[in-house]
């Protein structure tokens, strides 16, 4: 048992680079407690080691990471040990915070399934390939996009983050690059050569070196179906070219902004239904269907979380999300998390019995409770993020 965390996170060392490989391929590299503990230990140790200039993170098999070890979490909750599951989540939040504020160059290679977004989106360099499939299916499982998702989803162009977070829509590598979830796109056949070049990093300026190498390897992927469309998105004083290819035509981006900017989930669905009557579209129908199948409680707290994330730094988002997830684990407002995991992951009947069953039954005062401190007799405490020092400007900007 003692060697288990080491076998689940493989470590390769060169003189100045550490390559960490998530190694639970049969579980799509879902993060166990051992893995999170080990990763946190390694990242902190490398930060203090002057010989380490660059950290590369990747996954074994067909996934980068499928997220947390949900079956183990549900098992604990069913045994009445929700605190253990909540502590597991808190440790993960600490890891994500360290990764987001890391002072050394870090490259995540997302060559496969990406549903464990906390260990990918917070790193400085995020490499998508033609094999990448990104999704945040939390609302269909009775939970909400967490691990700092309210921070990064709220900062995607327009209201694309609300769309991705509420519907669990799948994005491929090209779309990840287009909306900013990935920083580079490299064909999978070039990854071995890319790693070899990254391992030649010198000591002068590792971040600039990694950026230069990645820029040399990156490609602008070709659309598979329709030609790519361009659209100007204004974000503060910066004008970004938001290029979405493959599955999104210009009208779809307009529909996303028009509908997902609405104040409530009910208004978002009504707006989509109006669009569908004006112009029948399979994509709009599928989007409405995804929202109607999801947990009403999850949809409402997810929307509010993303909206609050727009006005908060990453640390504030993680502390708030940790409160929310503790309420989820405790199950005193809704037990949809356990029920969603039962229906989708355990029994696989795909027929969850949500409670409350309808959006209108999930009242505002119920939503409010998820955002309040957890009241526990034995003294539940808010997340305490680890102290950070020598922060690069890119990290300070997130706080």
MIGULUM-251684 format. One record per residue (C-alpha): residue number from 1; residue in one letter; x, y, z. Coordinates in steps of 0.5 Angstrom, whole numbers. Example, Ala and Ser with C-alpha at 12.3 -4.5 7.8 and 13.67 -1.06 7.14 Angstrom:
{i:1, aa:a, px:25, py:-9, pz:16}
{i:2, aa:s, px:27, py:-2, pz:14}
***
This chain:
{i:1, aa:x, px:0, py:0, pz:0}
{i:2, aa:x, px:6, py:5, pz:2}
{i:3, aa:x, px:8, py:5, pz:-6}
{i:4, aa:x, px:1, py:6, pz:-9}
{i:5, aa:x, px:1, py:13, pz:-9}
{i:6, aa:x, px:8, py:13, pz:-13}
{i:7, aa:x, px:5, py:8, pz:-18}
{i:8, aa:x, px:-1, py:12, pz:-19}
{i:9, aa:x, px:4, py:18, pz:-21}
{i:10, aa:x, px:10, py:16, pz:-25}
{i:11, aa:x, px:16, py:21, pz:-25}
{i:12, aa:x, px:21, py:22, pz:-30}
{i:13, aa:x, px:27, py:26, pz:-28}
{i:14, aa:x, px:32, py:30, pz:-33}
{i:15, aa:x, px:37, py:35, pz:-30}
{i:16, aa:x, px:32, py:41, pz:-30}
{i:17, aa:x, px:25, py:38, pz:-32}
{i:18, aa:x, px:20, py:33, pz:-28}
{i:19, aa:x, px:15, py:29, pz:-32}
{i:20, aa:x, px:9, py:27, pz:-28}
{i:21, aa:x, px:5, py:22, pz:-31}
{i:22, aa:x, px:-2, py:21, pz:-28}
{i:23, aa:x, px:-3, py:13, pz:-28}
{i:24, aa:x, px:-9, py:10, pz:-27}
{i:25, aa:x, px:-11, py:9, pz:-34}
{i:26, aa:x, px:-17, py:4, pz:-33}
{i:27, aa:x, px:-20, py:9, pz:-29}
{i:28, aa:x, px:-19, py:15, pz:-34}
{i:29, aa:x, px:-13, py:17, pz:-29}
{i:30, aa:x, px:-19, py:20, pz:-24}
{i:31, aa:x, px:-15, py:23, pz:-18}
{i:32, aa:x, px:-15, py:19, pz:-12}
{i:33, aa:x, px:-13, py:22, pz:-5}
{i:34, aa:x, px:-6, py:19, pz:-6}
{i:35, aa:x, px:-5, py:22, pz:-13}
{i:36, aa:x, px:-7, py:29, pz:-10}
{i:37, aa:x, px:-3, py:28, pz:-4}
{i:38, aa:x, px:3, py:26, pz:-8}
{i:39, aa:x, px:2, py:31, pz:-14}
{i:40, aa:x, px:2, py:37, pz:-8}
{i:41, aa:x, px:8, py:34, pz:-5}
{i:42, aa:x, px:12, py:34, pz:-12}
{i:43, aa:x, px:10, py:41, pz:-14}
{i:44, aa:x, px:11, py:44, pz:-7}
{i:45, aa:x, px:18, py:40, pz:-7}
{i:46, aa:x, px:20, py:42, pz:-14}
{i:47, aa:x, px:18, py:50, pz:-13}
{i:48, aa:x, px:24, py:50, pz:-8}
{i:49, aa:x, px:29, py:46, pz:-12}
{i:50, aa:x, px:33, py:51, pz:-16}
{i:51, aa:x, px:35, py:45, pz:-21}
{i:52, aa:x, px:28, py:44, pz:-23}
{i:53, aa:x, px:26, py:49, pz:-29}
{i:54, aa:x, px:20, py:46, pz:-32}
{i:55, aa:x, px:14, py:41, pz:-30}
{i:56, aa:x, px:11, py:37, pz:-35}
{i:57, aa:x, px:4, py:34, pz:-33}
{i:58, aa:x, px:1, py:28, pz:-38}
{i:59, aa:x, px:-4, py:22, pz:-37}
{i:60, aa:x, px:-3, py:15, pz:-39}
{i:61, aa:x, px:-7, py:12, pz:-44}
{i:62, aa:x, px:-13, py:15, pz:-47}
{i:63, aa:x, px:-15, py:20, pz:-42}
{i:64, aa:x, px:-11, py:26, pz:-39}
{i:65, aa:x, px:-16, py:26, pz:-33}
{i:66, aa:x, px:-23, py:24, pz:-31}
{i:67, aa:x, px:-23, py:29, pz:-25}
{i:68, aa:x, px:-24, py:26, pz:-18}
{i:69, aa:x, px:-25, py:19, pz:-16}
{i:70, aa:x, px:-33, py:20, pz:-15}
{i:71, aa:x, px:-35, py:13, pz:-14}
{i:72, aa:x, px:-30, py:13, pz:-7}
{i:73, aa:x, px:-33, py:20, pz:-6}
{i:74, aa:x, px:-40, py:17, pz:-6}
{i:75, aa:x, px:-38, py:11, pz:-2}
{i:76, aa:x, px:-36, py:15, pz:4}
{i:77, aa:x, px:-42, py:20, pz:3}
{i:78, aa:x, px:-47, py:13, pz:4}
{i:79, aa:x, px:-43, py:11, pz:10}
{i:80, aa:x, px:-44, py:18, pz:13}
{i:81, aa:x, px:-37, py:20, pz:12}
{i:82, aa:x, px:-39, py:26, pz:8}
{i:83, aa:x, px:-33, py:30, pz:12}
{i:84, aa:x, px:-28, py:25, pz:9}
{i:85, aa:x, px:-30, py:27, pz:2}
{i:86, aa:x, px:-31, py:34, pz:3}
{i:87, aa:x, px:-23, py:34, pz:6}
{i:88, aa:x, px:-21, py:30, pz:0}
{i:89, aa:x, px:-24, py:36, pz:-4}
{i:90, aa:x, px:-21, py:41, pz:0}
{i:91, aa:x, px:-14, py:38, pz:-1}
{i:92, aa:x, px:-15, py:38, pz:-9}
{i:93, aa:x, px:-17, py:45, pz:-8}
{i:94, aa:x, px:-10, py:47, pz:-5}
{i:95, aa:x, px:-7, py:43, pz:-11}
{i:96, aa:x, px:-11, py:47, pz:-16}
{i:97, aa:x, px:-9, py:54, pz:-12}
{i:98, aa:x, px:-1, py:52, pz:-12}
{i:99, aa:x, px:-2, py:50, pz:-20}
{i:100, aa:x, px:-5, py:56, pz:-21}
{i:101, aa:x, px:0, py:61, pz:-18}
{i:102, aa:x, px:6, py:56, pz:-19}
{i:103, aa:x, px:12, py:60, pz:-20}
{i:104, aa:x, px:16, py:55, pz:-25}
{i:105, aa:x, px:14, py:54, pz:-32}
{i:106, aa:x, px:9, py:48, pz:-33}
{i:107, aa:x, px:6, py:45, pz:-39}
{i:108, aa:x, px:0, py:40, pz:-39}
{i:109, aa:x, px:-1, py:35, pz:-45}
{i:110, aa:x, px:-8, py:34, pz:-46}
{i:111, aa:x, px:-8, py:28, pz:-51}
{i:112, aa:x, px:-15, py:25, pz:-49}
{i:113, aa:x, px:-21, py:26, pz:-45}
{i:114, aa:x, px:-21, py:32, pz:-40}
{i:115, aa:x, px:-26, py:32, pz:-35}
{i:116, aa:x, px:-21, py:33, pz:-29}
{i:117, aa:x, px:-20, py:41, pz:-31}
{i:118, aa:x, px:-17, py:43, pz:-24}
{i:119, aa:x, px:-11, py:40, pz:-26}
{i:120, aa:x, px:-10, py:42, pz:-33}
{i:121, aa:x, px:-13, py:49, pz:-34}
{i:122, aa:x, px:-10, py:53, pz:-28}
{i:123, aa:x, px:-3, py:51, pz:-31}
{i:124, aa:x, px:1, py:56, pz:-35}
{i:125, aa:x, px:1, py:52, pz:-42}
{i:126, aa:x, px:-4, py:47, pz:-44}
{i:127, aa:x, px:-3, py:43, pz:-50}
{i:128, aa:x, px:-9, py:40, pz:-54}
{i:129, aa:x, px:-9, py:35, pz:-59}
{i:130, aa:x, px:-14, py:32, pz:-64}
{i:131, aa:x, px:-15, py:27, pz:-59}
{i:132, aa:x, px:-17, py:32, pz:-54}
{i:133, aa:x, px:-25, py:32, pz:-51}
{i:134, aa:x, px:-26, py:37, pz:-46}
{i:135, aa:x, px:-33, py:37, pz:-42}
{i:136, aa:x, px:-35, py:39, pz:-35}
{i:137, aa:x, px:-41, py:34, pz:-34}
{i:138, aa:x, px:-43, py:36, pz:-27}
{i:139, aa:x, px:-50, py:39, pz:-28}
{i:140, aa:x, px:-52, py:32, pz:-30}
{i:141, aa:x, px:-49, py:29, pz:-24}
{i:142, aa:x, px:-52, py:33, pz:-19}
{i:143, aa:x, px:-46, py:37, pz:-18}
{i:144, aa:x, px:-43, py:44, pz:-20}
{i:145, aa:x, px:-37, py:46, pz:-24}
{i:146, aa:x, px:-32, py:47, pz:-19}
{i:147, aa:x, px:-24, py:47, pz:-18}
{i:148, aa:x, px:-24, py:54, pz:-19}
{i:149, aa:x, px:-29, py:53, pz:-25}
{i:150, aa:x, px:-33, py:59, pz:-23}
{i:151, aa:x, px:-26, py:63, pz:-24}
{i:152, aa:x, px:-24, py:61, pz:-31}
{i:153, aa:x, px:-31, py:59, pz:-34}
{i:154, aa:x, px:-33, py:66, pz:-33}
{i:155, aa:x, px:-27, py:69, pz:-36}
{i:156, aa:x, px:-29, py:65, pz:-43}
{i:157, aa:x, px:-31, py:70, pz:-49}
{i:158, aa:x, px:-38, py:72, pz:-48}
{i:159, aa:x, px:-43, py:68, pz:-44}
{i:160, aa:x, px:-39, py:61, pz:-47}
{i:161, aa:x, px:-37, py:59, pz:-40}
{i:162, aa:x, px:-45, py:59, pz:-38}
{i:163, aa:x, px:-46, py:55, pz:-44}
{i:164, aa:x, px:-40, py:50, pz:-43}
{i:165, aa:x, px:-42, py:50, pz:-35}
{i:166, aa:x, px:-49, py:49, pz:-35}
{i:167, aa:x, px:-50, py:44, pz:-41}
{i:168, aa:x, px:-44, py:40, pz:-40}
{i:169, aa:x, px:-42, py:41, pz:-48}
{i:170, aa:x, px:-36, py:37, pz:-51}
{i:171, aa:x, px:-31, py:41, pz:-54}
{i:172, aa:x, px:-25, py:38, pz:-58}
{i:173, aa:x, px:-18, py:41, pz:-58}
{i:174, aa:x, px:-19, py:46, pz:-64}
{i:175, aa:x, px:-25, py:49, pz:-60}
{i:176, aa:x, px:-21, py:49, pz:-53}
{i:177, aa:x, px:-16, py:53, pz:-57}
{i:178, aa:x, px:-21, py:58, pz:-60}
{i:179, aa:x, px:-24, py:60, pz:-53}
{i:180, aa:x, px:-18, py:60, pz:-49}
{i:181, aa:x, px:-18, py:53, pz:-45}
{i:182, aa:x, px:-12, py:51, pz:-49}
{i:183, aa:x, px:-6, py:55, pz:-50}
{i:184, aa:x, px:-3, py:51, pz:-56}
{i:185, aa:x, px:-5, py:46, pz:-61}
{i:186, aa:x, px:0, py:40, pz:-63}
{i:187, aa:x, px:-1, py:34, pz:-67}
{i:188, aa:x, px:-1, py:28, pz:-62}
{i:189, aa:x, px:5, py:25, pz:-67}
{i:190, aa:x, px:9, py:31, pz:-65}
{i:191, aa:x, px:9, py:30, pz:-58}
{i:192, aa:x, px:15, py:26, pz:-57}
{i:193, aa:x, px:19, py:31, pz:-61}
{i:194, aa:x, px:16, py:37, pz:-57}
{i:195, aa:x, px:18, py:33, pz:-50}
{i:196, aa:x, px:25, py:32, pz:-52}
{i:197, aa:x, px:26, py:39, pz:-54}
{i:198, aa:x, px:22, py:42, pz:-48}
{i:199, aa:x, px:27, py:37, pz:-44}
{i:200, aa:x, px:33, py:42, pz:-47}
{i:201, aa:x, px:31, py:48, pz:-43}
{i:202, aa:x, px:36, py:52, pz:-40}
{i:203, aa:x, px:37, py:56, pz:-34}
{i:204, aa:x, px:36, py:63, pz:-36}
{i:205, aa:x, px:29, py:64, pz:-38}
{i:206, aa:x, px:25, py:57, pz:-38}
{i:207, aa:x, px:18, py:60, pz:-39}
{i:208, aa:x, px:20, py:64, pz:-45}
{i:209, aa:x, px:24, py:58, pz:-47}
{i:210, aa:x, px:18, py:53, pz:-46}
{i:211, aa:x, px:14, py:59, pz:-50}
{i:212, aa:x, px:18, py:59, pz:-56}
{i:213, aa:x, px:19, py:52, pz:-57}
{i:214, aa:x, px:11, py:51, pz:-56}
{i:215, aa:x, px:10, py:56, pz:-61}
{i:216, aa:x, px:14, py:53, pz:-66}
{i:217, aa:x, px:10, py:46, pz:-65}
{i:218, aa:x, px:3, py:49, pz:-65}
{i:219, aa:x, px:-1, py:49, pz:-71}
{i:220, aa:x, px:-8, py:52, pz:-72}
{i:221, aa:x, px:-13, py:46, pz:-73}
{i:222, aa:x, px:-17, py:46, pz:-80}
{i:223, aa:x, px:-24, py:45, pz:-79}
{i:224, aa:x, px:-27, py:39, pz:-80}
{i:225, aa:x, px:-34, py:41, pz:-83}
{i:226, aa:x, px:-36, py:48, pz:-84}
{i:227, aa:x, px:-31, py:53, pz:-85}
{i:228, aa:x, px:-28, py:57, pz:-79}
{i:229, aa:x, px:-32, py:63, pz:-77}
{i:230, aa:x, px:-29, py:69, pz:-74}
{i:231, aa:x, px:-32, py:74, pz:-69}
{i:232, aa:x, px:-30, py:80, pz:-65}
{i:233, aa:x, px:-31, py:79, pz:-58}
{i:234, aa:x, px:-29, py:85, pz:-53}
{i:235, aa:x, px:-26, py:84, pz:-46}
{i:236, aa:x, px:-24, py:90, pz:-43}
{i:237, aa:x, px:-20, py:94, pz:-47}
{i:238, aa:x, px:-17, py:88, pz:-51}
{i:239, aa:x, px:-20, py:86, pz:-57}
{i:240, aa:x, px:-20, py:78, pz:-58}
{i:241, aa:x, px:-21, py:74, pz:-65}
{i:242, aa:x, px:-25, py:69, pz:-62}
{i:243, aa:x, px:-25, py:63, pz:-68}
{i:244, aa:x, px:-29, py:57, pz:-67}
{i:245, aa:x, px:-29, py:52, pz:-72}
{i:246, aa:x, px:-32, py:45, pz:-73}
{i:247, aa:x, px:-38, py:45, pz:-69}
{i:248, aa:x, px:-40, py:53, pz:-68}
{i:249, aa:x, px:-43, py:57, pz:-74}
{i:250, aa:x, px:-43, py:65, pz:-73}
{i:251, aa:x, px:-51, py:64, pz:-71}
{i:252, aa:x, px:-49, py:59, pz:-66}
{i:253, aa:x, px:-44, py:64, pz:-62}
{i:254, aa:x, px:-50, py:69, pz:-63}
{i:255, aa:x, px:-55, py:64, pz:-60}
{i:256, aa:x, px:-50, py:63, pz:-54}
{i:257, aa:x, px:-49, py:70, pz:-52}
{i:258, aa:x, px:-56, py:72, pz:-53}
{i:259, aa:x, px:-59, py:66, pz:-49}
{i:260, aa:x, px:-54, py:64, pz:-44}
{i:261, aa:x, px:-53, py:72, pz:-42}
{i:262, aa:x, px:-60, py:71, pz:-39}
{i:263, aa:x, px:-61, py:72, pz:-31}
{i:264, aa:x, px:-64, py:66, pz:-29}
{i:265, aa:x, px:-64, py:58, pz:-32}
{i:266, aa:x, px:-71, py:59, pz:-33}
{i:267, aa:x, px:-70, py:65, pz:-38}
{i:268, aa:x, px:-64, py:61, pz:-41}
{i:269, aa:x, px:-69, py:55, pz:-43}
{i:270, aa:x, px:-74, py:60, pz:-45}
{i:271, aa:x, px:-70, py:64, pz:-50}
{i:272, aa:x, px:-67, py:58, pz:-53}
{i:273, aa:x, px:-74, py:55, pz:-54}
{i:274, aa:x, px:-76, py:62, pz:-57}
{i:275, aa:x, px:-70, py:61, pz:-62}
{i:276, aa:x, px:-72, py:54, pz:-63}
{i:277, aa:x, px:-79, py:56, pz:-66}
{i:278, aa:x, px:-76, py:61, pz:-70}
{i:279, aa:x, px:-71, py:57, pz:-73}
{i:280, aa:x, px:-71, py:49, pz:-72}
{i:281, aa:x, px:-64, py:47, pz:-70}
{i:282, aa:x, px:-61, py:40, pz:-68}
{i:283, aa:x, px:-56, py:44, pz:-64}
{i:284, aa:x, px:-61, py:48, pz:-60}
{i:285, aa:x, px:-66, py:42, pz:-59}
{i:286, aa:x, px:-60, py:38, pz:-56}
{i:287, aa:x, px:-58, py:44, pz:-52}
{i:288, aa:x, px:-65, py:45, pz:-49}
{i:289, aa:x, px:-65, py:37, pz:-48}
{i:290, aa:x, px:-59, py:37, pz:-44}
{i:291, aa:x, px:-61, py:43, pz:-39}
{i:292, aa:x, px:-68, py:39, pz:-38}
{i:293, aa:x, px:-64, py:33, pz:-36}
{i:294, aa:x, px:-59, py:36, pz:-31}
{i:295, aa:x, px:-61, py:37, pz:-24}
{i:296, aa:x, px:-65, py:43, pz:-23}
{i:297, aa:x, px:-61, py:45, pz:-16}
{i:298, aa:x, px:-54, py:44, pz:-20}
{i:299, aa:x, px:-56, py:48, pz:-26}
{i:300, aa:x, px:-59, py:54, pz:-21}
{i:301, aa:x, px:-52, py:54, pz:-16}
{i:302, aa:x, px:-48, py:53, pz:-22}
{i:303, aa:x, px:-51, py:59, pz:-26}
{i:304, aa:x, px:-50, py:63, pz:-20}
{i:305, aa:x, px:-43, py:61, pz:-18}
{i:306, aa:x, px:-40, py:63, pz:-25}
{i:307, aa:x, px:-44, py:70, pz:-25}
{i:308, aa:x, px:-40, py:71, pz:-18}
{i:309, aa:x, px:-34, py:68, pz:-21}
{i:310, aa:x, px:-34, py:74, pz:-26}
{i:311, aa:x, px:-33, py:79, pz:-20}
{i:312, aa:x, px:-28, py:75, pz:-16}
{i:313, aa:x, px:-21, py:72, pz:-16}
{i:314, aa:x, px:-19, py:65, pz:-16}
{i:315, aa:x, px:-17, py:64, pz:-9}
{i:316, aa:x, px:-24, py:67, pz:-7}
{i:317, aa:x, px:-27, py:63, pz:-12}
{i:318, aa:x, px:-24, py:56, pz:-9}
{i:319, aa:x, px:-26, py:58, pz:-2}
{i:320, aa:x, px:-33, py:59, pz:-4}
{i:321, aa:x, px:-34, py:53, pz:-8}
{i:322, aa:x, px:-31, py:49, pz:-2}
{i:323, aa:x, px:-37, py:51, pz:2}
{i:324, aa:x, px:-41, py:49, pz:-4}
{i:325, aa:x, px:-38, py:43, pz:-5}
{i:326, aa:x, px:-39, py:41, pz:3}
{i:327, aa:x, px:-46, py:43, pz:3}
{i:328, aa:x, px:-47, py:38, pz:-3}
{i:329, aa:x, px:-43, py:32, pz:1}
{i:330, aa:x, px:-47, py:34, pz:7}
{i:331, aa:x, px:-54, py:33, pz:3}
{i:332, aa:x, px:-58, py:37, pz:7}
{i:333, aa:x, px:-61, py:42, pz:2}
{i:334, aa:x, px:-61, py:37, pz:-4}
{i:335, aa:x, px:-58, py:30, pz:-5}
{i:336, aa:x, px:-58, py:30, pz:-12}
{i:337, aa:x, px:-50, py:29, pz:-12}
{i:338, aa:x, px:-51, py:22, pz:-10}
{i:339, aa:x, px:-57, py:21, pz:-14}
{i:340, aa:x, px:-54, py:23, pz:-20}
{i:341, aa:x, px:-48, py:19, pz:-19}
{i:342, aa:x, px:-52, py:13, pz:-18}
{i:343, aa:x, px:-56, py:14, pz:-24}
{i:344, aa:x, px:-50, py:16, pz:-29}
{i:345, aa:x, px:-44, py:12, pz:-26}
{i:346, aa:x, px:-46, py:7, pz:-21}
{i:347, aa:x, px:-53, py:3, pz:-23}
{i:348, aa:x, px:-52, py:7, pz:-30}
{i:349, aa:x, px:-60, py:7, pz:-31}
{i:350, aa:x, px:-59, py:14, pz:-34}
{i:351, aa:x, px:-65, py:16, pz:-30}
{i:352, aa:x, px:-64, py:20, pz:-24}
{i:353, aa:x, px:-70, py:22, pz:-19}
{i:354, aa:x, px:-68, py:29, pz:-18}
{i:355, aa:x, px:-70, py:33, pz:-12}
{i:356, aa:x, px:-73, py:38, pz:-13}
{i:357, aa:x, px:-75, py:36, pz:-19}
{i:358, aa:x, px:-77, py:42, pz:-23}
{i:359, aa:x, px:-73, py:49, pz:-23}
{i:360, aa:x, px:-79, py:53, pz:-20}
{i:361, aa:x, px:-78, py:48, pz:-14}
{i:362, aa:x, px:-71, py:50, pz:-13}
{i:363, aa:x, px:-72, py:57, pz:-9}
{i:364, aa:x, px:-68, py:62, pz:-9}
{i:365, aa:x, px:-67, py:61, pz:-1}
{i:366, aa:x, px:-65, py:54, pz:-2}
{i:367, aa:x, px:-60, py:57, pz:-7}
{i:368, aa:x, px:-57, py:62, pz:-2}
{i:369, aa:x, px:-56, py:56, pz:3}
{i:370, aa:x, px:-50, py:53, pz:-2}
{i:371, aa:x, px:-46, py:60, pz:-1}
{i:372, aa:x, px:-46, py:60, pz:6}
{i:373, aa:x, px:-41, py:57, pz:11}
{i:374, aa:x, px:-43, py:50, pz:13}
{i:375, aa:x, px:-46, py:50, pz:20}
{i:376, aa:x, px:-43, py:44, pz:24}
{i:377, aa:x, px:-43, py:42, pz:31}
{i:378, aa:x, px:-35, py:39, pz:31}
{i:379, aa:x, px:-33, py:46, pz:27}
{i:380, aa:x, px:-33, py:46, pz:20}
{i:381, aa:x, px:-28, py:51, pz:17}
{i:382, aa:x, px:-27, py:55, pz:11}
{i:383, aa:x, px:-22, py:53, pz:6}
{i:384, aa:x, px:-15, py:55, pz:8}
{i:385, aa:x, px:-11, py:56, pz:2}
{i:386, aa:x, px:-3, py:55, pz:3}
{i:387, aa:x, px:1, py:61, pz:3}
{i:388, aa:x, px:5, py:63, pz:-3}
{i:389, aa:x, px:11, py:67, pz:-5}
{i:390, aa:x, px:15, py:69, pz:-11}
{i:391, aa:x, px:9, py:70, pz:-15}
{i:392, aa:x, px:10, py:71, pz:-22}
{i:393, aa:x, px:6, py:77, pz:-25}
{i:394, aa:x, px:1, py:72, pz:-29}
{i:395, aa:x, px:-1, py:69, pz:-22}
{i:396, aa:x, px:-2, py:75, pz:-19}
{i:397, aa:x, px:-7, py:77, pz:-24}
{i:398, aa:x, px:-11, py:71, pz:-22}
{i:399, aa:x, px:-12, py:74, pz:-15}
***
